[in-house]
Amino acid sequence: MFVNARGNPWGENLSRRLKPCLRAAGLPTSIDLHCLRHTFGSHLIRAGADVKTVQALLGHSSAMVTLDIYAHAFEDRKREAVEFIALPKAPEAESHPAYFRPKAVGT
């Protein structure tokens, strides 16, 4: 995945090179490549990248694998999903002309 100027893999060298980069970015040096990969995949999905593209970038065998691993239920996304069907707020609901009050069963 990461290669030097000659096209050879960095291998173990990569971990040594990563730590100074993390320090320079003000990030904990305990972050590893797996964490960076997971963050990358999660942010792509959250930003709306199509799953097939993320699958290809991460090298997964299927889009389902990608979704199972990287598609978290972000709190703001849950809120946005519910707002798709936003209903009138309770205090205004009684006077709202489109307010629908279901009848009790049997009435």
Phi, psi and omega in degrees: 000315177249130182233157177274187183299333179274355181088007178272146180297145177289329179056227183297334178302330184299315180299320179294324180284333182291317185303313178297326178294318179296315178302313182298329180274357181075025181256156178298138180284358177281350178294134179243179182298324179298318179297316179297319179297314181297317178298315179302308180299316181297316181292326176298312180299313182297325181283352176100010177298144181289145188298324180296323178293315178298319177304312181295317180297324183267351177074029179281156181287335180208160177294331180295321177300314180301312180296317180300324184272319193251348182269088179279157175272086179293137184305314182293329178291324177298316179298315180299320181298317180292325181291346175301330181245039183306131178251163177301148178292152186307310183298326181275344188300320182300322184265354182288128184297332182268008183295134181243122177247112180296144178282150176294149180299131177091003180252000000 
